């Protein structure tokens, strides 16, 4: 009888350990540009230091990653409030940063996703020109840009594959500012190459992200969004609600990392990769260590 009790006890313990190990498996996702690759790597290192078994799957497009999380293939990744508001939830009403966060937290919560604490980093879309270039010296605002296109100014814009199709991208921008671009006006390329194309004079202006370190490094001038078209894109860790319920200790380290991120910090981290050519792994380790997160 005692032997049977020991066997049953061992079996129950084994099941509990297996369940615990399964619960500790976390899939971390990321999109396909430097900032997202950094955030995915920092999250991976951070959660591994907390004892989680992490499977990192980065390099995805926005919609693919969003679908993967909704379908349970990805547990956590860092999303942008404006992307969820406009692209995923189809809300076009202008909102300030706090209202945007509250709205996506509510709407995505109904879809089984939990938005944790927002960072102070706002990686909004922007359009930039290179300082000192004659072709764009008089283009200081997005209204100026619209006027140039309406007058057939011939400016060539570098964009990524998503921007010309996204409702919070070029179509909405054209509607808000009253202009149209043609296929000949656009050069589509990977997100990271838009900076290189502008810096080397292959285009007149380029799509950039506000937290990218190359804006300052390459002496770019960001055009003023004088009509306030682009929404707030606060960077926030988003977790599947069932994953968080099974692993409630996930929230604390992710919120701690979020609290360390702002525009200046993200520009610095992105520049270490894109300008200084450090590896993403080294940049992530250095930042997490220096901030006492691992």
C-alpha positions in Angstrom: 0.0 0.0 0.0 2.9 2.4 0.9 4.6 1.5 -2.4 1.4 2.3 -4.3 1.1 5.6 -2.4 4.7 6.5 -3.3 4.1 5.7 -7.0 0.9 7.8 -7.1 2.6 10.6 -5.4 5.5 10.5 -7.8 3.1 10.4 -10.7 1.2 13.4 -9.5 4.4 15.3 -9.0 5.6 14.4 -12.5 2.3 15.7 -13.9 2.6 18.9 -11.9 6.2 19.4 -13.1 5.2 18.8 -16.7 2.3 21.2 -16.4 4.7 23.8 -14.8 7.2 23.3 -17.6 4.5 23.7 -20.2 3.2 26.8 -18.5 6.6 28.3 -18.5 7.0 28.0 -22.3 6.5 31.5 -23.8 6.6 32.4 -27.5 8.0 35.9 -28.0 7.2 37.5 -31.4 8.6 40.5 -33.2 8.3 42.4 -36.5 10.9 42.8 -39.2 12.8 46.0 -38.4 15.5 46.9 -36.0 13.5 48.2 -33.1 11.2 45.2 -33.1 14.1 42.8 -33.4 15.7 44.6 -30.4 12.5 44.4 -28.3 12.1 40.7 -29.1 15.6 40.0 -28.1 15.4 42.1 -24.9 12.2 40.3 -24.0 13.7 36.9 -24.6 16.7 37.6 -22.5 14.6 39.2 -19.7 12.1 36.3 -19.5 14.9 33.7 -19.7 16.5 35.4 -16.7 13.1 35.1 -14.9 13.2 31.3 -15.5 10.9 31.1 -18.6 11.6 28.8 -21.5 11.4 31.2 -24.4 10.9 30.5 -28.1 11.6 33.7 -30.1 9.9 34.1 -33.5 10.7 37.5 -35.0 11.0 39.0 -38.4 7.3 39.0 -39.2 5.0 41.5 -40.9 2.6 43.4 -38.7 -0.6 41.6 -39.7 1.1 38.2 -39.8 2.3 38.8 -36.2 -1.0 40.1 -35.0 -2.8 37.0 -36.5 -0.2 34.7 -34.9 -1.0 36.2 -31.5 -4.7 36.0 -32.0 -4.4 32.4 -33.1 -2.2 31.4 -30.1 1.0 30.9 -32.0 2.7 33.9 -30.3 2.2 34.8 -26.6 3.8 38.2 -26.3 5.2 41.0 -28.5 5.5 44.8 -28.4 2.8 46.5 -30.4 2.1 50.2 -31.2 -1.1 51.8 -29.9 -1.7 53.6 -33.2 -1.3 50.4 -35.2 -3.9 48.5 -33.2 -6.3 51.5 -33.1 -6.3 52.2 -36.9 -5.1 49.1 -38.6 -6.5 46.3 -36.5 -9.5 47.9 -34.9 -10.4 50.3 -37.8 -10.9 53.3 -35.5 -10.1 56.5 -37.4 -11.3 59.1 -34.9 -8.4 61.3 -33.7 -7.4 60.6 -30.1 -4.7 61.7 -27.7 -2.1 59.2 -26.3 -4.1 58.3 -23.2 -7.3 57.8 -25.0 -5.6 55.7 -27.7 -4.1 53.4 -25.1 -7.4 53.1 -23.2 -9.3 52.3 -26.4 -7.0 49.6 -27.7 -6.7 48.1 -24.2 -10.5 47.8 -24.2 -11.0 46.5 -27.7 -8.1 44.1 -27.8 -9.2 42.8 -24.3 -12.4 41.6 -25.9 -10.2 39.6 -28.3 -8.2 37.9 -25.6 -5.2 40.2 -25.5 -3.9 42.2 -22.5 -2.1 45.4 -22.9 0.4 45.9 -20.1 2.0 49.3 -19.0 2.7 51.7 -21.9 6.2 53.0 -22.4 7.1 56.6 -23.0 8.4 55.8 -26.4 6.2 56.9 -29.3 7.5 55.4 -32.6 5.1 57.3 -34.8 5.4 57.4 -38.6 7.2 60.5 -40.0 8.5 61.7 -43.4 12.0 63.1 -43.5 14.3 64.9 -45.9 18.0 65.4 -45.9 19.2 68.7 -44.5 20.7 71.0 -47.1 19.2 69.5 -50.2 17.9 72.0 -52.8 15.0 69.8 -53.9 13.3 69.9 -50.5 14.7 73.1 -48.8 11.3 74.7 -48.9 9.4 71.6 -47.8 9.1 72.0 -44.0 5.7 70.6 -43.3 3.4 67.9 -44.7 1.2 70.6 -46.1 4.3 71.8 -48.0 4.8 68.3 -49.3 1.2 68.0 -50.4 1.5 71.3 -52.3 4.6 70.0 -54.0 2.9 66.9 -55.2 -0.1 68.8 -56.3 2.2 71.0 -58.4 3.9 68.0 -59.9 7.1 68.8 -58.0 8.6 65.4 -58.9 9.7 64.4 -55.4 10.5 60.7 -55.0 9.5 59.1 -51.7 11.1 56.0 -50.2 8.5 53.8 -48.5 8.3 50.3 -47.1 6.0 47.7 -48.5 3.2 48.4 -45.9 3.0 52.2 -45.9 1.2 52.6 -49.2 -1.5 50.2 -48.2 -2.1 50.8 -44.5 -5.1 53.0 -43.5 -2.8 54.8 -41.0 -0.2 55.2 -43.8 -0.1 56.9 -47.2 -3.8 56.5 -48.1 -5.0 58.3 -45.0 -2.2 60.8 -45.2 -3.2 61.7 -48.8 -6.8 62.1 -47.8 -5.9 64.3 -44.7 -3.6 66.6 -46.7 -5.4 66.6 -50.0 -2.8 65.2 -52.4 -2.1 62.1 -54.5 1.0 60.2 -55.3 1.6 58.0 -58.4 3.5 54.8 -58.6 6.3 56.8 -60.2 6.5 58.9 -57.1 7.3 56.0 -54.8 10.2 53.6 -54.3 9.2 50.6 -52.2 12.0 48.8 -50.2 12.6 47.2 -46.8 12.1 49.6 -43.9 15.8 49.8 -43.1 16.8 50.8 -46.6 14.7 53.9 -46.7 17.3 55.7 -44.5 20.1 54.6 -46.7 18.3 55.6 -49.9 17.7 59.1 -48.5 21.2 59.4 -47.1 22.7 58.5 -50.5 20.5 60.8 -52.5 18.6 58.1 -54.3 15.3 59.7 -53.2 14.1 63.1 -52.1 12.3 62.0 -48.9 11.7 58.9 -46.9 9.4 57.2 -44.5 11.1 57.0 -41.1 10.1 56.0 -37.6 10.4 58.7 -34.9 12.5 56.6 -32.5 15.1 55.6 -35.2 18.7 56.7 -34.3 19.6 57.3 -38.0 17.5 60.4 -38.1 20.1 62.4 -36.1 23.1 60.4 -37.3 22.3 61.1 -41.0 21.2 64.7 -40.4 17.7 64.2 -41.5 15.0 66.8 -41.0 11.5 65.5 -40.1 8.6 67.2 -41.8 6.2 68.8 -39.3 2.8 67.0 -39.2 1.0 70.3 -39.1 -2.4 68.8 -39.2 -1.7 66.2 -36.6 -2.5 63.3 -38.9 -0.3 60.5 -37.5 -1.7 58.9 -34.3 0.3 58.1 -31.2 2.3 54.9 -31.5 3.3 54.2 -27.9 5.3 51.0 -27.6 3.6 48.5 -25.3 4.0 44.8 -24.4 0.9 42.9 -25.3 0.3 39.4 -23.9 -2.4 36.8 -24.7 -4.7 36.9 -21.7 -4.8 33.1 -21.3 -1.0 33.1 -21.2 -0.9 35.8 -18.6 -3.5 33.9 -16.5 -1.4 30.8 -16.6 1.8 32.8 -16.0 1.0 35.9 -13.9 4.7 36.6 -13.1 5.1 37.6 -16.8 3.7 41.1 -16.2 6.2 42.4 -13.7 9.4 42.1 -15.7 7.7 43.3 -18.9 6.3 46.4 -17.1 9.7 47.0 -15.6 11.3 47.0 -19.1 8.5 49.2 -20.5 9.2 51.8 -17.7 12.8 52.2 -19.0 11.8 53.0 -22.6 11.3 56.5 -24.0 12.0 58.2 -27.4 15.6 59.1 -26.5 16.4 55.6 -25.2 15.0 53.9 -28.3 16.8 56.2 -30.6 20.0 55.4 -28.8 19.4 51.6 -28.9 18.4 51.6 -32.5 21.5 53.7 -33.4 23.8 51.2 -31.7 22.6 48.6 -34.2 22.0 50.6 -37.3 24.9 53.2 -37.0 27.5 51.6 -34.7 26.9 48.1 -36.1 26.7 46.3 -32.7 24.8 43.1 -32.7 21.2 43.0 -31.5 22.1 40.5 -28.9 24.9 42.6 -27.5 22.8 45.8 -27.4 20.0 44.0 -25.6 22.3 42.4 -23.0 24.1 45.7 -22.4 20.9 47.6 -21.8 19.2 45.1 -19.6 22.4 44.6 -17.5 23.1 48.4 -17.1 19.5 48.9 -16.0 19.5 46.1 -13.5 16.9 44.1 -15.3 19.0 40.9 -15.6 
